[in-house]
Amino acid sequence: MSFPPKYRARSRVDLSGEESRAKAVAVATELFATSGFRGTSVAAVAAKTGLSQSGLLHHFPSKAALLAAVLEERDRQDGEFLYGDTDPPLGWAAFDALTALVARNSTRPQLVGLFVRLAAEATEPAHPAHAWVREHYAGTRNWLTDAVHIGQERGEIAAAAPVGTIVRTTIAVIDGLQQQWLLDPEVRMAAEFEAFVATLRARWGS
């Protein structure tokens, strides 16, 4: 029986390749989070993945390509969690979604560590993650700015609310809590951010 390519069963080689790629991305996430981009070698990722260095480079032609795959997977997971196949939440729902994401991140120290380390390293324009970090912050600012504006239009958020200040402060609180939590796991990151959002609602809810 003949099937269109889309539905044809994948070969064992295809599946093995996908599994190797996924494992390499998971290993690279862990190593980038603990040692940074510059402190992580392709050889170290290959060894921990169970591949030869040439085998890893078959899937990812450079360390920068491997980093790009790690960041792409991080974005995919966060986007899927925040809004799945629907439009991003707006109004106070955006802040509720962020609260849920912070709570989820408290169970994912490797991804939090990855972001905190890369965000610091990638302030240098030559860093391979520099563009990604800039786009990450720009995207988050744009989303939250839209969220507050829509909340104002809906009557959920006071018209006098300082949009830029709310957006920048929210991002700063998330980043600061993540940094403190990595240094001291006793910091209740999710509860602290939930309390911050409650303060915003009390001050600027209408």
N, C-alpha and C positions, 0 to 999 in steps of 0.2 A: 504494500500500500504506500502511496506517495503522499507526503505532507508538505505544505508550504514551509519554507525555511523557518518562519516564526514559530511553528509548532513542532518542528522536528526535534526528536529527543537529542539532548546534548551528549557528546561522547564522554567517556571516562576521563580522557585527557582534558577536555574543556572544563569539566567539573573540578578536576584536580588543580587546574590553573587558577580557577576562581577561588578555590579554598586557599591556595598558596598566597594569592594576592590579599585576601581578607586577613589571613594570619600575619602577613608582613605589615599590613596597615596597623593591626592591633599592637604588634611588637614595637613598631616605630612610634606609635602614640605613647607607649610606656617609656621608651628611651628618650624621646624628645622632651617628654614631661619632666624627667629626672635629670637629664644631662644637657638639654638644650639642643638646638640644631647643630651648632658648631662642635659640641662635645659628643655628638653621636656619629659613628662611622657606619658606612654601608656594610662593612665587614661584620660589625657587631649586630646589626639588624639581621643580616643573612644567617649568622651563626645561631642566633636565638630563634629564628624562624625555622631553622632546619634546612636551609637552602645553601647552595654554594653562592659565592659572591656573583659569579656570572649568571647563575640562575635567578637571583634577585634582580640583577640588572636587565634580565630579559623582560621582566614585568615592569620595572621602573628604571628607565635609562640613566637616571641621576638621582642624587640625594634630594635635590630640589623637586624632582618629579614625585618622589616618595612623600615629601612634605606636603605637596599639593594634594595628593591623594588622601593624606591624613586629615587635612583641613576640609576637604570636600566631604569626607565621611562625617566629620563633626557637624558641619552645616546641615547635612542631610538628616542626621539624628535630631538635631535641635528643631529644624523646620518641621519635621514630621510630628514631633511632640507638641510644638506650639500650635500648629493649625492644620496638620495633615493635608488633605486635598482641598480645604476650604480657604477663604480669604483670611488674612491675618486679623486677629481680634482688635477692636478699636474701642475708644472710650475707656472706662475703668476696666473693661474686660481685658485690655492689653496688660494692665498692671497685675490683674489676677493671673494671667498666663505667665507673666514673668515670675510671680511668686511661686507658681507650681514648678517652673523651670529651675529656680534656685533650690527648691526642696529636692528636685530630682538630681541636681548637680551635687548635692551633699552626699549622694551615694556613688559619685563618679570622680574620685580624687584625681585619677590620671588625666581625664579630660580637662578638669579645672586647672591642674598643674601645667598641662600643655598650654592652655590659653594664657595663664598668668606669665609663664616664662617667655612665650613667644611675643606677647604684647610688649614686654620690656625690651627684649632683644631687637624687635623689628621696628623700633623707633629710628634705627639707622636705615637710611634710604637704600643702601646696598643689600640689605638683608632680603632673602628670597620671599619672606612672608610679609614684607613691608606693605605691598599693595593690598594683600588680603586683610591685614589689620586695619588699614585705612578704610577699605570698603566695608568691613565689619562695623566699624563705628559709625560710618556715614549711613549705612543701612539701618542700624538701630536708632540713630537720631531721627532719620526720616520717618520710620515707623511710629516711634513714640510721639513725634510732632504731629503726625496725622491723627494719632489716637487721641491726643488732647484736643486738637481742633474739632474732631468729630464729636467728642464728648461735650464740648462747649455748644456745638450746634444742636445736639440732642437735649441739652439742658442738664446733663449729668455733672458737668464740671463748670465752675463759675466762670463767667465771661472775663473777669478780671485776673484769672489765674495766669501767672507768668510762664508762658509755655516753654521758652528756652531754658529757664532756670529749672523747671520741673524735669525736663528731659535730661539735661546735663547732670543734675544732682542724682537722678535715678541711676544713670549709668555709673556714676562715681561710687554710689553706695554699693551696687552689685560688685564692682571691681574691688573695692576696698574690703568688703566682707569676704570675698574669695581669697584675697591675699592673707587676711588675718586667720581665716579658717585653715589654710594650708600650714601656717605657722603654729596654730593652736587648735586642734580638732575639737576642743571644748567650746569654742565659739559656736553659738547656735545660729548658723548662717540663715537658715530658712525662717526661723522665728524673728530674727532681727529685721530681715527684709520685710516680712509680713507686718511688723510693727511700723516700719517706715511708711509702707503703703497706707496703713490705717491713719497715720498722721497726715499724709497727703489728702486723703479723703475727708478727714475732719476739717482740714483747713480750706480745701478748694472744692469740696463737693457742694452741690447746690440742691 
